[in-house]
Amino acid sequence: MAHEHEYDPSKLTNPTLRGAAMGLDVAEKIAEIGIAHESHLAELATKDELTGIDNRRGFNEAMAAAQAVHKRRGAIYTVVGIDLDGLKPINDKQGHSAGDDALKTMASALQSRARKEDTVARLGGDEFAMLLTQATAEQASHILGEIRESLQESSKLTFSGGIAQVGDDETVQAAFNRADEAQTLAKQRKDAIEVSSRSELLA
């Protein structure tokens, strides 16, 4: 009975064929490494270096993907804009290392309440965002309430948040703009959550 042997190009007797085969083998490995490297770089381009969550680019890509699903299937999405309160005083009084720790704590708190299908991002500075899949504005408000309680118990950090559920005939980006405006209103009071209603805009 013949035994099957693993192909080894180095054992080819013809020097020309052996060199060509081994060259092809190396080329394939280099190509595989190149593809993996490009994939890694693409992932890094969408991640926030400090916190490890998505950055603005990653969040924009998530919103674009959600828009396609929302338009095709009418899926429910709610977007949330979040601003960590008091980051500048922390940096000024305790140093930037303490400020970085506060940002990491905020990111971790948001991630702890996010599901696999949700997106959590740091947009820059003290600004964060969430894209919640199959979640209403009311559910998002409940989630932010839980995050707020958890933060205050563990770190005394507070945040201001704005919430907007994507309307049936609205883009995800337009809803995020409303959430951002609601966040600005909440920021004026600090440690507050504002929910944007389209009915108020359309009235």
C-alpha positions in Angstrom: 0.0 0.0 0.0 1.4 3.4 -1.0 2.0 5.9 1.7 1.0 9.5 1.2 3.8 12.0 2.0 3.4 15.7 2.7 4.6 17.7 -0.2 8.1 19.2 0.4 9.4 21.4 -2.5 12.9 21.3 -1.1 13.1 17.5 -2.0 12.5 18.0 -5.7 15.5 16.7 -7.7 15.4 19.2 -10.5 17.1 22.3 -9.2 15.1 24.7 -11.4 11.8 23.1 -10.3 12.9 23.0 -6.7 13.8 26.7 -6.7 10.6 27.7 -8.5 8.4 25.7 -6.1 10.1 27.0 -3.0 9.9 30.5 -4.3 6.2 30.1 -4.9 5.8 28.7 -1.4 7.6 31.7 0.1 5.7 34.1 -2.0 2.4 32.6 -0.8 3.5 32.9 2.8 4.6 36.5 2.3 1.2 37.2 0.7 -0.6 35.7 3.7 1.5 37.8 6.1 0.8 40.9 4.1 -3.0 40.3 4.1 -2.9 39.7 7.9 -0.8 42.8 8.4 -3.2 44.9 6.3 -6.2 43.6 8.2 -4.4 44.4 11.5 -3.7 48.0 10.3 -7.3 48.5 9.2 -8.5 47.4 12.6 -6.0 49.7 14.3 -7.2 52.6 12.2 -10.7 52.3 13.7 -9.6 51.9 17.4 -8.9 54.5 20.0 -5.3 54.0 21.2 -6.0 55.0 24.8 -9.2 53.1 25.6 -9.2 50.3 23.0 -12.7 51.0 21.9 -13.7 52.3 18.5 -12.6 55.8 17.4 -14.6 58.3 15.4 -13.7 56.6 12.1 -14.9 53.2 13.5 -18.1 54.8 14.8 -18.8 56.4 11.4 -18.3 53.1 9.7 -20.7 51.5 12.2 -23.3 54.2 11.5 -22.9 53.6 7.7 -23.5 49.9 8.2 -26.5 50.5 10.4 -28.0 52.9 7.9 -28.0 50.2 5.2 -29.7 47.7 7.5 -32.2 50.4 8.8 -33.1 51.3 5.2 -33.4 47.7 4.0 -35.1 46.1 7.0 -36.4 48.9 9.2 -34.3 47.8 12.1 -34.5 50.0 15.3 -31.4 51.9 16.2 -30.7 54.5 18.9 -27.7 56.7 19.0 -26.2 58.2 22.2 -23.8 61.1 22.6 -21.9 61.2 25.9 -19.6 63.8 27.4 -17.5 63.0 30.5 -18.0 65.8 33.0 -15.0 67.5 34.6 -12.2 66.1 32.6 -10.3 69.4 32.4 -10.3 69.9 36.2 -9.0 66.3 36.6 -6.2 67.0 34.2 -5.3 70.3 35.8 -5.5 69.2 39.5 -4.4 65.6 39.3 -2.4 65.4 36.1 -3.0 63.9 32.6 -2.4 60.4 33.9 -5.4 60.7 36.1 -7.4 62.1 33.2 -6.4 59.1 31.1 -7.6 56.8 33.8 -10.9 58.6 33.9 -11.3 58.2 30.2 -10.5 54.5 30.5 -13.0 54.1 33.3 -15.7 55.8 31.3 -15.0 53.5 28.3 -15.0 50.4 30.4 -18.4 51.4 32.0 -19.9 51.9 28.6 -18.6 48.6 27.3 -19.9 46.8 30.3 -23.5 47.6 29.2 -23.0 47.1 25.5 -23.9 44.0 23.7 -21.9 42.3 20.9 -24.1 44.0 18.2 -23.7 47.5 19.8 -20.9 50.0 19.1 -19.1 52.0 21.7 -16.6 54.7 20.7 -14.5 57.5 21.9 -14.9 60.3 19.4 -12.0 62.4 20.8 -11.2 64.3 24.0 -14.0 63.7 26.6 -16.6 62.7 24.0 -18.0 59.2 23.6 -20.8 57.7 21.6 -22.9 54.5 21.5 -24.9 52.9 18.7 -27.5 50.6 20.1 -29.1 47.9 17.9 -32.7 47.0 18.3 -33.0 49.4 21.3 -35.5 52.2 21.7 -34.7 55.6 23.2 -36.5 54.5 26.4 -34.2 51.5 26.7 -31.1 53.6 26.0 -32.2 56.0 28.8 -32.4 53.0 31.1 -29.0 51.8 30.1 -27.4 55.2 30.7 -29.1 55.4 34.1 -27.5 52.1 35.1 -24.1 53.3 33.8 -24.4 56.5 35.7 -25.2 54.7 39.0 -22.3 52.3 38.5 -19.8 55.1 37.8 -20.9 57.2 40.8 -20.5 54.2 43.1 -17.1 53.2 41.8 -15.3 56.4 40.8 -17.5 59.4 41.4 -17.3 60.3 37.7 -20.4 61.8 36.0 -21.4 62.4 32.4 -23.9 64.2 30.3 -25.7 62.3 27.6 -28.0 62.9 24.7 -30.2 60.2 23.2 -32.0 60.0 19.8 -33.9 57.0 18.3 -33.5 56.8 14.5 -36.9 57.7 12.9 -38.4 55.5 10.2 -37.6 58.0 7.4 -34.5 59.4 9.1 -30.8 58.7 8.6 -28.6 57.4 11.4 -26.4 60.4 11.0 -29.3 62.8 11.3 -30.3 61.0 14.5 -26.8 61.3 15.9 -26.9 65.0 15.2 -30.0 65.2 17.3 -28.3 63.2 20.0 -25.4 65.5 19.9 -27.7 68.5 20.3 -29.4 66.9 23.2 -26.0 66.1 24.8 -25.1 69.8 24.6 -28.3 70.7 26.5 -27.5 68.1 29.1 -24.0 69.4 29.4 -25.3 72.8 30.5 -26.8 71.1 33.6 -24.1 68.4 33.9 -24.7 64.9 35.2 -27.9 64.9 33.1 -29.5 62.9 30.3 -31.6 64.5 27.5 -33.8 62.6 25.1 -34.4 64.1 21.7 -37.9 63.8 20.3 -38.5 64.1 16.6 -42.1 65.1 17.3 -40.8 68.3 18.9 -38.8 69.1 15.7 -41.7 68.3 13.4 -44.3 70.2 15.4 
